[in-house]
Amino acid sequence: MKKIMLALLFTGCLLVSKAQMNYTSETDVFNIKTVSFYGFDYTRLRIVDENRIGQPLKKFLFNLNIFLGKQIPKKKMQAWLRKDTVQMDIAHSAVMNDAIVNGRIASMDPYIFPKDSLNSFISGYRLNTKEGIGYSIIFESFNKADKTVSAYLVFFDIATKKVIYHEYERSLNRNSYNYVNDWKPAALEAATHLFEKYRAKRKAYLKSIAPAK
């Protein structure tokens, strides 16, 4: 009997040790020291400019991804997010972006997807990591007419693929948008504003839990 009890106790300890840690709130995002970056996601992006319909814009997205990766490297992300470590796991976003159909990128009509769709987008991610908090930047629209770029900064629980915190930015940029290279600094500006909103929200949270003087 004693051996059976010991075996059950050992099994229980193993199950507890193997249990996945789930994260459920924005405070988890602010407090955790290590996060995983899953890349810049262009799979939902629409370039609203009728003159671009039929053009090979997929090549531009490839170049944009390289540009943003150089402008916002790992160390800068760690500093902006106030994290000890940002783990880079961008293989899946590379596969997703490569599968984009060129003919679906340009649009005549303004495009906004409902924020409720974020969970369905993230649920399609194929992740190598089993637990923790991950994040990606999902671009929504480049709109020539109103000179804006819109995007989401999305944090999610890796184990459940549930969105637990997001920020949205619709950034006005005065570039002409007549050339595809105009979109690069505009996209960078939108991404930068997303991280600024995150830091402001995190700062407010830390102030709210600070001991009263």
C-alpha positions as CSV (number, residue, x, y, z in Angstrom):
1,M,0.0,0.0,0.0
2,K,2.8,2.3,0.9
3,K,4.4,1.7,-2.5
4,I,1.2,2.5,-4.3
5,M,0.7,5.7,-2.4
6,L,4.3,6.8,-3.2
7,A,3.7,5.9,-6.9
8,L,0.5,8.0,-7.0
9,L,2.3,10.9,-5.3
10,F,5.1,10.7,-7.8
11,T,2.7,10.6,-10.7
12,G,0.8,13.6,-9.4
13,C,4.1,15.6,-9.1
14,L,4.9,14.8,-12.7
15,L,1.5,15.9,-13.9
16,V,1.9,19.2,-12.0
17,S,5.4,19.8,-13.4
18,K,4.1,19.1,-16.9
19,A,1.0,21.3,-16.6
20,Q,1.1,24.2,-19.0
21,M,1.2,27.7,-17.6
22,N,-1.6,29.8,-19.1
23,Y,-1.7,33.6,-19.3
24,T,-5.0,35.4,-19.3
25,S,-4.6,39.1,-18.8
26,E,-2.7,42.2,-19.9
27,T,-1.1,42.3,-16.4
28,D,0.6,39.0,-17.4
29,V,1.9,40.7,-20.5
30,F,3.3,43.6,-18.4
31,N,4.9,41.4,-15.8
32,I,6.4,38.5,-17.7
33,K,10.2,38.9,-18.4
34,T,10.4,36.8,-21.6
35,V,8.2,36.9,-24.7
36,S,8.3,35.4,-28.2
37,F,8.0,37.5,-31.3
38,Y,6.2,35.8,-34.2
39,G,6.9,38.4,-36.8
40,F,5.2,40.9,-39.0
41,D,1.9,39.5,-40.3
42,Y,0.8,40.8,-43.7
43,T,-1.8,38.1,-44.5
44,R,-4.7,40.4,-43.8
45,L,-3.2,43.6,-45.3
46,R,-5.0,45.5,-48.0
47,I,-3.3,48.3,-50.0
48,V,-6.1,50.6,-50.8
49,D,-5.1,52.2,-54.1
50,E,-6.9,51.2,-57.3
51,N,-3.8,52.0,-59.3
52,R,-2.0,49.2,-57.6
53,I,-4.4,46.5,-58.6
54,G,-2.7,43.8,-60.6
55,Q,0.8,45.0,-59.6
56,P,3.4,42.5,-58.1
57,L,3.0,43.8,-54.6
58,K,4.1,40.6,-52.9
59,K,7.7,41.5,-53.6
60,F,7.2,44.8,-51.9
61,L,6.0,43.0,-48.7
62,F,9.1,40.9,-48.7
63,N,11.3,44.0,-48.9
64,L,9.1,45.8,-46.3
65,N,9.7,42.8,-43.9
66,I,13.4,43.1,-44.3
67,F,13.2,46.9,-43.7
68,L,11.2,46.6,-40.5
69,G,13.4,43.8,-39.2
70,K,16.4,46.1,-39.6
71,Q,14.7,49.1,-38.1
72,I,13.2,47.2,-35.1
73,P,15.8,44.5,-34.2
74,K,15.6,42.2,-31.2
75,K,17.5,44.5,-28.8
76,K,15.2,47.5,-29.7
77,M,12.1,45.4,-29.1
78,Q,13.5,44.2,-25.7
79,A,14.0,47.9,-24.8
80,W,10.7,49.1,-26.0
81,L,8.8,46.3,-24.3
82,R,10.9,46.5,-21.1
83,K,11.7,42.8,-21.4
84,D,14.8,40.8,-20.4
85,T,14.5,38.6,-23.5
86,V,12.6,38.6,-26.8
87,Q,12.8,35.2,-28.4
88,M,12.6,35.4,-32.2
89,D,10.4,32.8,-33.8
90,I,9.4,34.2,-37.2
91,A,9.5,31.0,-39.3
92,H,5.7,30.6,-39.4
93,S,5.0,34.2,-40.3
94,A,7.5,33.8,-43.2
95,V,5.6,30.8,-44.4
96,M,2.2,32.6,-44.1
97,N,3.4,35.7,-45.8
98,D,4.9,33.7,-48.6
99,A,1.5,32.1,-49.2
100,I,-0.2,35.5,-49.8
101,V,-1.9,35.7,-53.2
102,N,-0.6,38.7,-55.0
103,G,-4.0,39.5,-56.6
104,R,-5.6,40.0,-53.1
105,I,-3.3,42.6,-51.8
106,A,-4.6,45.7,-53.6
107,S,-8.1,47.0,-53.1
108,M,-10.3,49.9,-54.3
109,D,-12.3,50.1,-51.2
110,P,-11.3,51.1,-47.6
111,Y,-10.6,48.0,-45.5
112,I,-11.0,47.4,-41.8
113,F,-11.3,44.0,-40.2
114,P,-13.2,43.6,-36.9
115,K,-10.9,43.3,-33.8
116,D,-12.9,40.2,-32.9
117,S,-11.1,38.5,-35.8
118,L,-7.8,38.6,-34.0
119,N,-8.4,35.4,-32.1
120,S,-9.2,33.5,-35.3
121,F,-6.0,34.9,-36.9
122,I,-3.8,33.8,-34.0
123,S,-5.5,30.4,-33.8
124,G,-4.1,29.6,-37.2
125,Y,-0.5,30.1,-36.1
126,R,1.7,27.1,-36.0
127,L,3.9,27.6,-33.0
128,N,7.1,25.7,-31.9
129,T,6.9,26.9,-28.3
130,K,4.4,25.2,-26.0
131,E,3.8,27.9,-23.5
132,G,4.5,31.6,-22.6
133,I,3.4,34.8,-24.2
134,G,3.8,35.6,-27.8
135,Y,3.2,38.6,-29.9
136,S,3.0,39.7,-33.5
137,I,2.2,42.9,-35.5
138,I,-0.7,42.3,-37.8
139,F,-1.0,45.0,-40.6
140,E,-4.5,45.9,-41.7
141,S,-4.4,48.6,-44.3
142,F,-2.2,51.0,-46.3
143,N,-4.6,53.7,-47.5
144,K,-3.4,56.1,-50.2
145,A,-6.4,58.3,-50.1
146,D,-6.2,59.3,-46.4
147,K,-2.5,58.7,-46.0
148,T,-2.8,56.1,-43.2
149,V,-1.3,52.8,-42.1
150,S,-3.3,50.7,-39.7
151,A,-2.0,47.8,-37.6
152,Y,-2.4,45.8,-34.4
153,L,0.1,44.8,-31.8
154,V,-1.2,41.5,-30.5
155,F,-0.1,39.6,-27.4
156,F,-1.5,36.1,-26.9
157,D,-1.1,33.0,-24.6
158,I,0.9,30.5,-26.6
159,A,-0.6,27.4,-25.0
160,T,-4.2,28.4,-25.8
161,K,-3.6,30.9,-28.7
162,K,-6.0,33.3,-27.0
163,V,-5.5,37.0,-27.4
164,I,-4.9,38.6,-24.0
165,Y,-3.9,42.2,-24.9
166,H,-3.8,44.3,-28.1
167,E,-3.2,47.8,-29.2
168,Y,-4.5,49.4,-32.4
169,E,-2.9,52.2,-34.4
170,R,-4.2,54.1,-37.4
171,S,-1.3,56.3,-38.2
172,L,-1.5,59.4,-40.4
173,N,1.6,59.9,-42.5
174,R,2.2,62.8,-44.9
175,N,4.2,60.9,-47.5
176,S,2.7,61.0,-51.0
177,Y,2.2,57.2,-51.2
178,N,2.9,57.5,-54.9
179,Y,5.9,55.1,-54.5
180,V,5.9,51.8,-52.7
181,N,9.0,53.0,-50.7
182,D,6.8,55.7,-49.2
183,W,5.0,52.9,-47.3
184,K,8.2,51.8,-45.5
185,P,8.6,54.8,-43.2
186,A,4.8,55.0,-42.8
187,A,4.7,51.3,-41.6
188,L,7.6,51.9,-39.3
189,E,5.9,55.0,-37.8
190,A,2.7,52.9,-37.2
191,A,4.7,50.1,-35.5
192,T,6.6,52.6,-33.4
193,H,3.3,54.2,-32.2
194,L,2.0,50.7,-31.2
195,F,5.0,50.2,-28.9
196,E,4.5,53.7,-27.5
197,K,0.9,52.8,-26.6
198,Y,2.1,49.6,-24.9
199,R,4.7,51.5,-22.8
200,A,2.1,54.1,-21.8
201,K,-0.3,51.4,-20.7
202,R,2.4,49.5,-18.9
203,K,3.5,52.6,-17.1
204,A,0.0,53.3,-15.9
205,Y,-0.3,49.8,-14.6
206,L,3.0,50.0,-12.7
207,K,1.9,53.3,-11.2
208,S,-1.4,51.8,-10.1
209,I,0.3,49.0,-8.1
210,A,3.1,51.1,-6.7
211,P,3.0,51.6,-2.8
212,A,1.5,54.9,-1.7
213,K,4.2,57.3,-0.5
